[in-house]
Structures are given as C-alpha cells and as structure tokens.
C-alpha cells in the first residue's frame, strides 16, 4: 500500500510540475538602436538647440529586457527593461545663453553631455494570447541622467532622476504558420504641458523560441518645470533578438 501511495504521489507531483511549466513563461531580448537626436533645452534662459548649438547628430544605444508571466489570478506579470540613451557633443553657440545660472556667449565653443538613460519596471496583464497577443499595464520609468553644458564660465547641469508613471501597451500579431509577426509597444503619459511618449514598431521572424526583429523606435519628451524646459526627440532603427520560453 505504501508503494502504491508513493507512486501515486510521484505521478501527481510530476503532473503538477508539467502543468506549471506549461503556464509559467519567461522572455528576454536585447537590441541595438541607431539614435538620431533633435530638440532643445533651457534652464533660466533661451532654448539651446541640440543640433545647431551643441553639435548633436547620431549615436548608438542599446536596450534589453526580461519578463515573467505566471498563473496566479489578479497578480500582474512583471517586465523590466533598461535603455541606454546618452550622447556627448561639442558645438559653437549661435547666441548668448544662460543655463543653470551660467552664462555662455555667442561663438563660444562648449562641450555637453545628455543622458536620458532609464529603467522601466512594468506590471501588466495579458488580455489576449493567441495569434493576437495583447498586454496592458503600468510602467514606472526611472531616469538617472542629466543634461550638462560646459563652457568658459564652468558647467551648468540639470538632473533628470525622478520616477515617472506611464501607461503601457504591448501588442503582437502573428501570421499563422509562417513564423512572421508584427510588434508594437508603447509607454505614454501626458499631464498638462508635460508629455512623454515612447513608441516601438517592428517586424520579426521566429524559429522555435528565438526571434529576430527589425523596427523603429521614437522617444519624445516635452517637459516644463518653472524655468527648466526640454523638448527632445530621439528616434531611429533598431535590430534585436528575442527569446521566449
């Protein structure tokens, strides 16, 4: 009797583990992003143009993510994503400026650094899961950067390090029996004159659990805080790989 009970227990445990393995999922991905920078920033003075004054052009960045989905009812799934978003430049100012209490003169050569790198912590629910996949939820974006300008009178700097809640949506449309799919992801928030939107669209090809993806990402920031303002757009093509198990 004990042998029979032990065998039944082992079979039940094996079945439970198999079922759990079927409904608990994990995914991860990484991609390289060709970034084109545009916009301006100001702190107590005129707006300083990224391209004409600071000499910004194109740069490269990376992004990677991990996600975990589970079978627990009402408990959201979790996704973490890290994006490198920074550029250095050297330019010549087109007119006199004041930035963070420092004065800069027309014709002056300045060095600058802009860092908008961030980490997204996202809690989401899976609404659809077939040939159309749809996830919706809430992201908290944690910036850890700054915009600094250095000239003859020293360095002026404005930090970007506040957590930002954003609505999250992630959709994928699979073309049955081909391995091809289309993908779109968005993080957005708009409050008054402050807007941040981050949109990604791509096409991919999946074999087994590995997918290659090519797409376009655009990141737009329009922020105003007293005398500090920023209007920034970073966009460009990306290529990446995803693993879904």
C-alpha positions as CSV (number, residue, x, y, z in Angstrom):
1,X,0.0,0.0,0.0
2,X,2.8,2.4,0.9
3,X,4.5,1.7,-2.5
4,X,1.2,2.4,-4.3
5,X,0.7,5.6,-2.3
6,X,4.3,6.7,-3.1
7,X,3.9,6.0,-6.8
8,X,0.6,8.0,-6.9
9,X,2.2,10.9,-5.1
10,X,5.2,10.9,-7.5
11,X,2.9,10.9,-10.6
12,X,0.8,13.7,-9.1
13,X,3.9,15.8,-8.4
14,X,5.2,15.1,-11.9
15,X,1.9,16.2,-13.5
16,X,1.7,19.3,-11.4
17,X,5.3,20.3,-12.3
18,X,4.5,19.7,-16.0
19,X,1.4,21.8,-15.8
20,X,3.2,24.6,-14.0
21,X,5.9,24.5,-16.7
22,X,3.3,24.9,-19.4
23,X,1.8,28.0,-17.8
24,X,4.8,29.8,-16.4
25,X,6.7,31.7,-19.1
26,X,9.7,33.9,-19.4
27,X,11.1,36.0,-22.2
28,X,14.1,38.2,-22.7
29,X,15.5,40.3,-25.5
30,X,18.2,42.8,-26.5
31,X,18.7,45.2,-29.4
32,X,21.0,47.8,-30.8
33,X,19.4,51.2,-31.6
34,X,20.6,53.8,-34.1
35,X,19.7,57.1,-32.4
36,X,19.1,60.4,-34.1
37,X,18.8,63.3,-31.6
38,X,16.9,66.5,-32.1
39,X,15.4,69.2,-29.8
40,X,16.3,71.9,-27.4
41,X,16.7,72.5,-23.6
42,X,16.7,75.6,-21.4
43,X,17.2,76.5,-17.8
44,X,16.6,80.1,-16.9
45,X,17.3,81.5,-20.4
46,X,16.9,80.9,-24.1
47,X,16.4,77.5,-25.6
48,X,19.7,75.8,-26.6
49,X,19.4,73.8,-29.8
50,X,20.8,70.3,-29.7
51,X,22.0,70.3,-33.3
52,X,22.9,73.9,-34.1
53,X,24.4,74.8,-30.7
54,X,25.6,71.5,-29.1
55,X,26.6,69.7,-32.3
56,X,24.5,66.6,-31.7
57,X,23.9,64.3,-34.6
58,X,23.5,60.5,-34.4
59,X,24.7,58.0,-31.8
60,X,24.2,54.3,-30.9
61,X,22.4,52.9,-27.9
62,X,21.2,49.5,-26.5
63,X,18.2,48.2,-24.8
64,X,17.4,44.9,-23.1
65,X,14.5,43.4,-21.2
66,X,13.3,40.4,-19.2
67,X,9.7,39.4,-18.5
68,X,8.0,36.8,-16.3
69,X,4.4,35.6,-16.7
70,X,2.7,33.4,-14.1
71,X,-0.7,31.7,-13.5
72,X,-1.6,33.5,-10.2
73,X,-5.0,35.2,-10.7
74,X,-5.2,39.0,-10.3
75,X,-1.4,39.3,-9.7
76,X,0.2,41.2,-12.6
77,X,3.1,39.9,-14.6
78,X,6.4,41.7,-14.4
79,X,8.7,43.2,-17.1
80,X,12.0,45.0,-16.6
81,X,13.7,47.0,-19.4
82,X,16.9,49.0,-19.4
83,X,17.6,51.6,-22.2
84,X,20.9,53.3,-22.7
85,X,20.2,56.8,-24.1
86,X,23.1,59.2,-23.9
87,X,25.2,61.5,-26.2
88,X,28.2,63.8,-25.9
89,X,28.9,66.7,-28.2
90,X,31.0,69.8,-28.9
91,X,29.5,72.8,-30.6
92,X,29.6,76.5,-31.1
93,X,26.8,78.6,-29.7
94,X,24.7,80.8,-32.1
95,X,23.8,83.4,-29.5
96,X,24.2,84.3,-25.8
97,X,22.7,81.9,-23.4
98,X,22.1,81.4,-19.7
99,X,21.9,77.8,-18.5
100,X,21.6,76.8,-14.8
101,X,22.9,80.1,-13.7
102,X,26.0,80.0,-16.0
103,X,26.4,82.4,-18.9
104,X,27.6,81.4,-22.4
105,X,28.4,83.8,-25.2
106,X,27.7,83.6,-29.0
107,X,30.5,82.0,-30.8
108,X,31.8,80.2,-27.7
109,X,32.8,76.6,-28.0
110,X,31.0,74.4,-25.4
111,X,31.1,70.7,-24.5
112,X,27.9,69.0,-23.5
113,X,26.5,65.6,-22.3
114,X,22.9,64.5,-22.3
115,X,21.9,61.3,-20.5
116,X,18.3,60.2,-20.5
117,X,19.0,56.5,-19.8
118,X,16.3,54.8,-17.8
119,X,14.9,51.6,-16.4
120,X,11.2,50.6,-16.8
121,X,9.5,48.5,-14.2
122,X,6.2,47.3,-15.7
123,X,3.3,45.5,-14.1
124,X,0.9,44.2,-16.8
125,X,-1.9,41.8,-17.6
126,X,-2.2,39.6,-20.6
127,X,-5.5,40.3,-22.3
128,X,-5.2,38.2,-25.4
129,X,-3.0,35.2,-26.0
130,X,-3.4,33.5,-29.4
131,X,-2.4,34.7,-32.9
132,X,-3.1,38.2,-31.5
133,X,-1.2,38.9,-28.2
134,X,-2.1,42.0,-26.1
135,X,-0.7,43.1,-22.8
136,X,-1.7,46.3,-20.9
137,X,-0.5,47.7,-17.6
138,X,1.5,50.4,-15.9
139,X,5.2,51.2,-16.1
140,X,7.3,53.2,-13.7
141,X,10.2,54.8,-15.6
142,X,13.2,55.6,-13.5
143,X,15.6,58.2,-15.1
144,X,19.1,58.5,-13.8
145,X,20.6,61.2,-16.1
146,X,21.2,64.8,-16.6
147,X,21.9,67.5,-19.3
148,X,25.2,69.3,-18.7
149,X,26.9,72.1,-20.7
150,X,30.5,73.2,-20.0
151,X,32.0,76.5,-21.3
152,X,34.4,79.2,-20.2
153,X,32.4,80.1,-17.1
154,X,32.1,76.5,-15.9
155,X,29.4,73.8,-16.0
156,X,25.7,74.1,-15.9
157,X,23.7,71.0,-15.2
158,X,20.0,69.9,-14.9
159,X,19.3,66.5,-13.5
160,X,16.6,64.0,-14.7
161,X,16.2,61.5,-11.9
162,X,12.5,61.4,-11.0
163,X,10.3,58.3,-11.3
164,X,7.6,58.7,-14.0
165,X,4.4,56.5,-14.2
166,X,3.4,55.7,-17.7
167,X,0.6,53.7,-19.4
168,X,1.9,50.5,-21.0
169,X,0.7,48.6,-24.0
170,X,2.3,45.7,-25.9
171,X,0.8,44.0,-28.9
172,X,1.9,41.3,-31.3
173,X,0.2,40.0,-34.4
174,X,1.4,36.5,-35.6
175,X,0.9,35.5,-39.2
176,X,-0.1,31.8,-38.7
177,X,2.2,29.0,-39.9
178,X,4.9,31.4,-41.2
179,X,6.9,32.5,-38.1
180,X,6.4,36.1,-39.2
181,X,4.9,38.7,-36.8
182,X,4.3,42.4,-36.3
183,X,5.0,44.0,-33.0
184,X,4.1,47.4,-31.3
185,X,4.9,48.7,-27.8
186,X,4.0,52.0,-26.2
187,X,4.7,53.8,-22.9
188,X,3.0,57.2,-22.7
189,X,1.9,59.8,-20.2
190,X,0.5,63.3,-20.7
191,X,-0.2,65.8,-17.8
192,X,-0.8,69.4,-18.7
193,X,2.1,70.7,-20.8
194,X,4.2,67.7,-19.9
195,X,4.3,64.7,-22.3
196,X,6.5,61.7,-22.6
197,X,5.9,59.1,-25.3
198,X,7.9,56.1,-26.2
199,X,6.8,54.1,-29.3
200,X,8.2,51.0,-30.9
201,X,7.0,49.2,-34.0
202,X,8.8,46.2,-35.6
203,X,8.6,43.1,-37.8
204,X,10.1,39.8,-36.8
205,X,10.7,36.2,-37.8
206,X,10.6,33.5,-35.1
207,X,12.0,30.0,-35.2
208,X,11.3,27.8,-32.2
209,X,11.9,30.1,-29.2
210,X,14.3,32.6,-30.9
211,X,13.1,35.6,-33.0
212,X,15.0,38.3,-35.0
213,X,13.3,41.7,-35.1
214,X,13.9,44.9,-37.1
215,X,12.0,48.0,-36.3
216,X,11.8,51.7,-35.4
217,X,11.6,53.4,-32.1
218,X,10.8,57.0,-31.3
219,X,11.2,58.7,-27.9
220,X,9.6,62.1,-27.4
221,X,9.9,64.3,-24.3
222,X,8.2,67.7,-23.6
223,X,8.7,68.8,-20.1
224,X,8.3,72.1,-18.2
225,X,9.3,72.8,-14.6
226,X,9.5,76.5,-13.7
227,X,12.4,77.9,-15.7
228,X,13.5,74.4,-16.9
229,X,12.2,73.1,-20.2
230,X,13.1,70.3,-22.5
231,X,11.8,69.3,-25.9
232,X,13.6,66.3,-27.2
233,X,13.1,63.6,-29.8
234,X,15.3,60.6,-30.2
235,X,14.4,58.1,-33.0
236,X,15.8,55.6,-35.3
237,X,16.0,52.0,-36.5
238,X,16.8,49.0,-34.2
239,X,17.7,45.4,-34.7
240,X,17.4,42.8,-32.0
241,X,16.8,39.3,-30.8
242,X,14.1,37.9,-28.5
243,X,13.9,34.6,-26.7
244,X,10.5,33.3,-25.4
245,X,10.3,30.1,-23.3
